[in-house]
Amino acid sequence: METTDMGLLEEIALMLYEGKGEEVVRLANEALGAQITPQEVLMGGLMAGMNVVGREFKEGKRFIPEVLVSARAMHMGMGVLEPHLSEADTRTSGRIVIGTVQGDIHDIGKNLVAMLMKGAGFEVVDLGVDVPAAKFVEAVSRLRPQVLGISALLSTTMLEMPKVIAAITEAGLREHMAILVGGAPVTEEYARDIGADAYAPEAGSAVERARELAARASRG
């Protein structure tokens, strides 16, 4: 990538960090016009900016209203990229069902993960927020995804995660499918304790984990 291209991506990341959605849209279109690939704009621009937002939020340096503004800018930027990502990569990485557990209406992280999964070639079925275990079971039974993504943003609602996993297991649906968990209060140790197959600390790593899990599920 040329230096001028790198500067443009850094500018996109900065504008997203500052929550300037209109500028993100303008720069994303400019980048595509300069023959920068949609994947490069996604990872080097949008995701680079959102990763900083996520890190600072976790460190207590950024607060929910600021994160929401940046997430809106991310969504606006993805609106520019999604048609091009679909054209650029018709391959499917697999199917993922994703949702936030019952009692939890937070969707920023889940929506970001869903957007990135689509950009990575996954067929994404988003169940939304406040999803009871029975709805996860029904979706998995009907859609047979390679990966189930379960999100929780509160220490109280993450206690719903093992209930979902237990319901999926009791329904006999764990074969050929992997469970990926994430969210602010979730840790790798907790994921292991509740029987999840993998844990993603942030959206970028969620895509890599999902790819690994989907490949493993397909081989299984």
Short mmCIF file of the C-alpha atoms (twelve columns), coordinates in Angstrom:
data_MODEL
# 
_entry.id   MODEL 
# 
loop_
_atom_site.group_PDB 
_atom_site.id 
_atom_site.type_symbol 
_atom_site.label_atom_id 
_atom_site.label_alt_id 
_atom_site.label_comp_id 
_atom_site.label_asym_id 
_atom_site.label_seq_id 
_atom_site.Cartn_x 
_atom_site.Cartn_y 
_atom_site.Cartn_z 
_atom_site.pdbx_PDB_model_num 
ATOM 1   C CA . MET A 1   0.000   0.000   0.000  1 
ATOM 2   C CA . GLU A 2   1.336   3.444   -0.912 1 
ATOM 3   C CA . THR A 3   2.095   6.022   1.760  1 
ATOM 4   C CA . THR A 4   -0.761  8.239   0.559  1 
ATOM 5   C CA . ASP A 5   -3.151  5.318   0.906  1 
ATOM 6   C CA . MET A 6   -1.926  4.636   4.433  1 
ATOM 7   C CA . GLY A 7   -2.489  8.292   5.327  1 
ATOM 8   C CA . LEU A 8   -6.057  8.091   4.035  1 
ATOM 9   C CA . LEU A 9   -6.789  5.009   6.132  1 
ATOM 10  C CA . GLU A 10  -5.315  6.658   9.215  1 
ATOM 11  C CA . GLU A 11  -7.569  9.648   8.575  1 
ATOM 12  C CA . ILE A 12  -10.610 7.366   8.377  1 
ATOM 13  C CA . ALA A 13  -9.585  5.757   11.683 1 
ATOM 14  C CA . LEU A 14  -9.214  9.185   13.315 1 
ATOM 15  C CA . MET A 15  -12.563 10.469  12.024 1 
ATOM 16  C CA . LEU A 16  -14.275 7.322   13.275 1 
ATOM 17  C CA . TYR A 17  -12.581 7.687   16.653 1 
ATOM 18  C CA . GLU A 18  -13.910 11.261  16.810 1 
ATOM 19  C CA . GLY A 19  -17.377 10.108  15.761 1 
ATOM 20  C CA . LYS A 20  -17.504 12.171  12.568 1 
ATOM 21  C CA . GLY A 21  -19.696 9.887   10.492 1 
ATOM 22  C CA . GLU A 22  -20.079 12.163  7.474  1 
ATOM 23  C CA . GLU A 23  -16.305 12.450  7.193  1 
ATOM 24  C CA . VAL A 24  -15.941 8.679   7.500  1 
ATOM 25  C CA . VAL A 25  -18.380 8.245   4.606  1 
ATOM 26  C CA . ARG A 26  -16.585 10.836  2.472  1 
ATOM 27  C CA . LEU A 27  -13.150 9.351   3.141  1 
ATOM 28  C CA . ALA A 28  -14.335 5.769   2.628  1 
ATOM 29  C CA . ASN A 29  -15.700 6.715   -0.789 1 
ATOM 30  C CA . GLU A 30  -12.443 8.544   -1.549 1 
ATOM 31  C CA . ALA A 31  -10.425 5.491   -0.556 1 
ATOM 32  C CA . LEU A 32  -12.474 3.197   -2.793 1 
ATOM 33  C CA . GLY A 33  -12.061 5.684   -5.623 1 
ATOM 34  C CA . ALA A 34  -8.301  5.527   -5.070 1 
ATOM 35  C CA . GLN A 35  -8.450  1.754   -5.646 1 
ATOM 36  C CA . ILE A 36  -7.895  0.856   -1.994 1 
ATOM 37  C CA . THR A 37  -9.687  -2.459  -1.493 1 
ATOM 38  C CA . PRO A 38  -12.844 -2.643  0.655  1 
ATOM 39  C CA . GLN A 39  -11.056 -5.048  3.025  1 
ATOM 40  C CA . GLU A 40  -8.179  -2.595  3.476  1 
ATOM 41  C CA . VAL A 41  -10.607 0.243   4.222  1 
ATOM 42  C CA . LEU A 42  -12.440 -1.993  6.680  1 
ATOM 43  C CA . MET A 43  -9.419  -3.260  8.588  1 
ATOM 44  C CA . GLY A 44  -6.965  -0.370  8.200  1 
ATOM 45  C CA . GLY A 45  -9.549  2.392   8.593  1 
ATOM 46  C CA . LEU A 46  -12.808 1.491   10.318 1 
ATOM 47  C CA . MET A 47  -11.544 -1.354  12.494 1 
ATOM 48  C CA . ALA A 48  -8.323  0.463   13.385 1 
ATOM 49  C CA . GLY A 49  -10.359 3.368   14.742 1 
ATOM 50  C CA . MET A 50  -12.913 1.183   16.516 1 
ATOM 51  C CA . ASN A 51  -10.202 -0.911  18.149 1 
ATOM 52  C CA . VAL A 52  -8.831  2.227   19.821 1 
ATOM 53  C CA . VAL A 53  -12.346 3.146   20.970 1 
ATOM 54  C CA . GLY A 54  -12.858 -0.330  22.404 1 
ATOM 55  C CA . ARG A 55  -9.506  -0.344  24.178 1 
ATOM 56  C CA . GLU A 56  -10.078 3.056   25.748 1 
ATOM 57  C CA . PHE A 57  -13.592 2.055   26.817 1 
ATOM 58  C CA . LYS A 58  -12.216 -1.019  28.557 1 
ATOM 59  C CA . GLU A 59  -9.566  1.132   30.266 1 
ATOM 60  C CA . GLY A 60  -12.206 3.604   31.467 1 
ATOM 61  C CA . LYS A 61  -10.870 6.428   29.285 1 
ATOM 62  C CA . ARG A 62  -13.982 6.548   27.107 1 
ATOM 63  C CA . PHE A 63  -17.639 6.398   28.057 1 
ATOM 64  C CA . ILE A 64  -20.817 4.949   26.561 1 
ATOM 65  C CA . PRO A 65  -22.037 8.175   24.831 1 
ATOM 66  C CA . GLU A 66  -18.666 8.542   23.067 1 
ATOM 67  C CA . VAL A 67  -18.644 4.870   22.101 1 
ATOM 68  C CA . LEU A 68  -22.156 5.220   20.669 1 
ATOM 69  C CA . VAL A 69  -21.098 8.149   18.486 1 
ATOM 70  C CA . SER A 70  -18.116 6.203   17.162 1 
ATOM 71  C CA . ALA A 71  -20.290 3.123   16.615 1 
ATOM 72  C CA . ARG A 72  -22.690 5.266   14.567 1 
ATOM 73  C CA . ALA A 73  -19.770 6.474   12.447 1 
ATOM 74  C CA . MET A 74  -18.682 2.835   12.022 1 
ATOM 75  C CA . HIS A 75  -22.176 1.920   10.878 1 
ATOM 76  C CA . MET A 76  -22.193 4.773   8.361  1 
ATOM 77  C CA . GLY A 77  -18.819 3.678   7.012  1 
ATOM 78  C CA . MET A 78  -19.982 0.086   6.711  1 
ATOM 79  C CA . GLY A 79  -22.933 1.338   4.682  1 
ATOM 80  C CA . VAL A 80  -20.404 2.457   2.071  1 
ATOM 81  C CA . LEU A 81  -18.339 -0.735  2.207  1 
ATOM 82  C CA . GLU A 82  -20.918 -3.521  2.433  1 
ATOM 83  C CA . PRO A 83  -21.973 -3.558  -1.256 1 
ATOM 84  C CA . HIS A 84  -18.311 -3.622  -2.316 1 
ATOM 85  C CA . LEU A 85  -17.414 -6.314  0.202  1 
ATOM 86  C CA . SER A 86  -20.211 -8.494  -1.179 1 
ATOM 87  C CA . GLU A 87  -18.972 -7.989  -4.726 1 
ATOM 88  C CA . ALA A 88  -15.339 -8.541  -3.815 1 
ATOM 89  C CA . ASP A 89  -15.856 -11.807 -1.970 1 
ATOM 90  C CA . THR A 90  -18.732 -14.065 -2.921 1 
ATOM 91  C CA . ARG A 91  -17.201 -16.938 -0.956 1 
ATOM 92  C CA . THR A 92  -18.831 -17.798 2.319  1 
ATOM 93  C CA . SER A 93  -16.761 -18.392 5.430  1 
ATOM 94  C CA . GLY A 94  -19.722 -20.195 6.987  1 
ATOM 95  C CA . ARG A 95  -22.874 -19.297 8.842  1 
ATOM 96  C CA . ILE A 96  -22.916 -17.670 12.264 1 
ATOM 97  C CA . VAL A 97  -25.904 -17.042 14.507 1 
ATOM 98  C CA . ILE A 98  -25.311 -14.222 16.981 1 
ATOM 99  C CA . GLY A 99  -27.301 -12.618 19.796 1 
ATOM 100 C CA . THR A 100 -27.178 -10.870 23.164 1 
ATOM 101 C CA . VAL A 101 -28.482 -12.924 26.083 1 
ATOM 102 C CA . GLN A 102 -31.806 -12.522 27.845 1 
ATOM 103 C CA . GLY A 103 -32.032 -9.493  30.138 1 
ATOM 104 C CA . ASP A 104 -29.349 -7.581  28.234 1 
ATOM 105 C CA . ILE A 105 -30.304 -4.929  25.677 1 
ATOM 106 C CA . HIS A 106 -26.766 -3.796  24.794 1 
ATOM 107 C CA . ASP A 107 -25.958 -4.255  21.134 1 
ATOM 108 C CA . ILE A 108 -22.937 -2.077  20.269 1 
ATOM 109 C CA . GLY A 109 -20.376 -4.858  20.500 1 
ATOM 110 C CA . LYS A 110 -22.680 -7.448  18.940 1 
ATOM 111 C CA . ASN A 111 -23.509 -5.192  16.011 1 
ATOM 112 C CA . LEU A 112 -19.847 -4.437  15.422 1 
ATOM 113 C CA . VAL A 113 -18.998 -8.142  15.445 1 
ATOM 114 C CA . ALA A 114 -21.893 -8.859  13.065 1 
ATOM 115 C CA . MET A 115 -20.683 -6.172  10.641 1 
ATOM 116 C CA . LEU A 116 -17.144 -7.505  10.684 1 
ATOM 117 C CA . MET A 117 -18.340 -11.087 10.222 1 
ATOM 118 C CA . LYS A 118 -20.279 -10.036 7.121  1 
ATOM 119 C CA . GLY A 119 -17.187 -8.258  5.841  1 
ATOM 120 C CA . ALA A 120 -15.204 -11.458 6.373  1 
ATOM 121 C CA . GLY A 121 -17.611 -13.458 4.217  1 
ATOM 122 C CA . PHE A 122 -19.822 -15.032 6.880  1 
ATOM 123 C CA . GLU A 123 -23.552 -15.421 6.463  1 
ATOM 124 C CA . VAL A 124 -24.740 -13.705 9.653  1 
ATOM 125 C CA . VAL A 125 -28.100 -14.274 11.335 1 
ATOM 126 C CA . ASP A 126 -28.521 -11.665 14.088 1 
ATOM 127 C CA . LEU A 127 -31.109 -12.614 16.720 1 
ATOM 128 C CA . GLY A 128 -30.884 -9.177  18.343 1 
ATOM 129 C CA . VAL A 129 -30.872 -8.460  22.074 1 
ATOM 130 C CA . ASP A 130 -32.635 -9.925  25.125 1 
ATOM 131 C CA . VAL A 131 -32.588 -13.365 23.501 1 
ATOM 132 C CA . PRO A 132 -33.844 -16.239 25.686 1 
ATOM 133 C CA . ALA A 133 -32.103 -19.607 25.614 1 
ATOM 134 C CA . ALA A 134 -35.069 -21.198 23.806 1 
ATOM 135 C CA . LYS A 135 -34.697 -18.747 20.905 1 
ATOM 136 C CA . PHE A 136 -30.995 -19.582 20.560 1 
ATOM 137 C CA . VAL A 137 -31.899 -23.282 20.503 1 
ATOM 138 C CA . GLU A 138 -34.616 -22.771 17.883 1 
ATOM 139 C CA . ALA A 139 -32.292 -20.751 15.631 1 
ATOM 140 C CA . VAL A 140 -29.448 -23.260 15.878 1 
ATOM 141 C CA . SER A 141 -31.814 -26.163 15.233 1 
ATOM 142 C CA . ARG A 142 -33.317 -24.479 12.163 1 
ATOM 143 C CA . LEU A 143 -30.237 -22.834 10.653 1 
ATOM 144 C CA . ARG A 144 -27.450 -25.291 11.572 1 
ATOM 145 C CA . PRO A 145 -24.670 -22.665 11.800 1 
ATOM 146 C CA . GLN A 146 -21.008 -23.539 12.132 1 
ATOM 147 C CA . VAL A 147 -20.670 -20.930 14.910 1 
ATOM 148 C CA . LEU A 148 -22.996 -19.555 17.583 1 
ATOM 149 C CA . GLY A 149 -21.917 -16.188 18.991 1 
ATOM 150 C CA . ILE A 150 -23.260 -15.264 22.442 1 
ATOM 151 C CA . SER A 151 -22.782 -11.741 23.804 1 
ATOM 152 C CA . ALA A 152 -23.302 -10.250 27.268 1 
ATOM 153 C CA . LEU A 153 -22.341 -6.746  28.362 1 
ATOM 154 C CA . LEU A 154 -23.181 -6.952  32.073 1 
ATOM 155 C CA . SER A 155 -21.758 -9.064  34.870 1 
ATOM 156 C CA . THR A 156 -25.331 -9.977  35.854 1 
ATOM 157 C CA . THR A 157 -26.484 -11.026 32.382 1 
ATOM 158 C CA . MET A 158 -23.370 -13.027 31.531 1 
ATOM 159 C CA . LEU A 159 -24.804 -15.588 33.957 1 
ATOM 160 C CA . GLU A 160 -27.300 -16.369 31.171 1 
ATOM 161 C CA . MET A 161 -24.490 -17.683 28.970 1 
ATOM 162 C CA . PRO A 162 -24.111 -21.079 30.680 1 
ATOM 163 C CA . LYS A 163 -27.900 -21.489 30.509 1 
ATOM 164 C CA . VAL A 164 -27.802 -21.021 26.742 1 
ATOM 165 C CA . ILE A 165 -24.904 -23.446 26.365 1 
ATOM 166 C CA . ALA A 166 -26.663 -26.017 28.580 1 
ATOM 167 C CA . ALA A 167 -29.869 -25.695 26.523 1 
ATOM 168 C CA . ILE A 168 -27.947 -26.111 23.260 1 
ATOM 169 C CA . THR A 169 -26.163 -29.168 24.649 1 
ATOM 170 C CA . GLU A 170 -29.347 -30.738 26.029 1 
ATOM 171 C CA . ALA A 171 -30.989 -30.301 22.613 1 
ATOM 172 C CA . GLY A 172 -28.135 -32.322 21.086 1 
ATOM 173 C CA . LEU A 173 -26.994 -29.443 18.869 1 
ATOM 174 C CA . ARG A 174 -23.311 -29.116 19.789 1 
ATOM 175 C CA . GLU A 175 -22.102 -31.525 17.109 1 
ATOM 176 C CA . HIS A 176 -20.579 -29.763 14.071 1 
ATOM 177 C CA . MET A 177 -21.048 -26.379 15.758 1 
ATOM 178 C CA . ALA A 178 -18.859 -24.231 18.006 1 
ATOM 179 C CA . ILE A 179 -19.830 -21.613 20.591 1 
ATOM 180 C CA . LEU A 180 -17.987 -18.288 20.743 1 
ATOM 181 C CA . VAL A 181 -18.615 -15.895 23.656 1 
ATOM 182 C CA . GLY A 182 -17.644 -12.303 24.325 1 
ATOM 183 C CA . GLY A 183 -18.568 -9.024  25.976 1 
ATOM 184 C CA . ALA A 184 -17.087 -6.552  28.427 1 
ATOM 185 C CA . PRO A 185 -17.319 -8.671  31.619 1 
ATOM 186 C CA . VAL A 186 -16.455 -11.990 29.987 1 
ATOM 187 C CA . THR A 187 -12.993 -13.500 30.379 1 
ATOM 188 C CA . GLU A 188 -11.214 -16.440 28.795 1 
ATOM 189 C CA . GLU A 189 -11.342 -18.277 32.113 1 
ATOM 190 C CA . TYR A 190 -15.100 -17.738 32.397 1 
ATOM 191 C CA . ALA A 191 -15.603 -18.933 28.821 1 
ATOM 192 C CA . ARG A 192 -13.666 -22.088 29.599 1 
ATOM 193 C CA . ASP A 193 -15.580 -22.661 32.843 1 
ATOM 194 C CA . ILE A 194 -19.001 -22.475 31.169 1 
ATOM 195 C CA . GLY A 195 -18.050 -24.820 28.334 1 
ATOM 196 C CA . ALA A 196 -17.713 -22.363 25.444 1 
ATOM 197 C CA . ASP A 197 -15.396 -23.348 22.608 1 
ATOM 198 C CA . ALA A 198 -13.705 -19.957 22.369 1 
ATOM 199 C CA . TYR A 199 -13.603 -16.417 23.730 1 
ATOM 200 C CA . ALA A 200 -12.986 -13.167 21.852 1 
ATOM 201 C CA . PRO A 201 -11.864 -10.100 23.844 1 
ATOM 202 C CA . GLU A 202 -12.831 -7.694  21.060 1 
ATOM 203 C CA . ALA A 203 -14.510 -7.560  17.654 1 
ATOM 204 C CA . GLY A 204 -11.397 -7.990  15.521 1 
ATOM 205 C CA . SER A 205 -10.329 -11.175 17.262 1 
ATOM 206 C CA . ALA A 206 -13.921 -12.479 17.112 1 
ATOM 207 C CA . VAL A 207 -13.606 -12.764 13.327 1 
ATOM 208 C CA . GLU A 208 -10.367 -14.761 13.561 1 
ATOM 209 C CA . ARG A 209 -11.801 -17.052 16.240 1 
ATOM 210 C CA . ALA A 210 -14.956 -17.571 14.159 1 
ATOM 211 C CA . ARG A 211 -12.916 -18.520 11.097 1 
ATOM 212 C CA . GLU A 212 -10.959 -21.073 13.114 1 
ATOM 213 C CA . LEU A 213 -14.116 -22.493 14.686 1 
ATOM 214 C CA . ALA A 214 -16.017 -22.648 11.387 1 
ATOM 215 C CA . ALA A 215 -13.142 -24.500 9.733  1 
ATOM 216 C CA . ARG A 216 -12.960 -26.932 12.639 1 
ATOM 217 C CA . ALA A 217 -16.733 -27.461 12.627 1 
ATOM 218 C CA . SER A 218 -16.715 -28.154 8.893  1 
ATOM 219 C CA . ARG A 219 -13.949 -30.725 9.281  1 
ATOM 220 C CA . GLY A 220 -15.835 -32.319 12.177 1 
# 
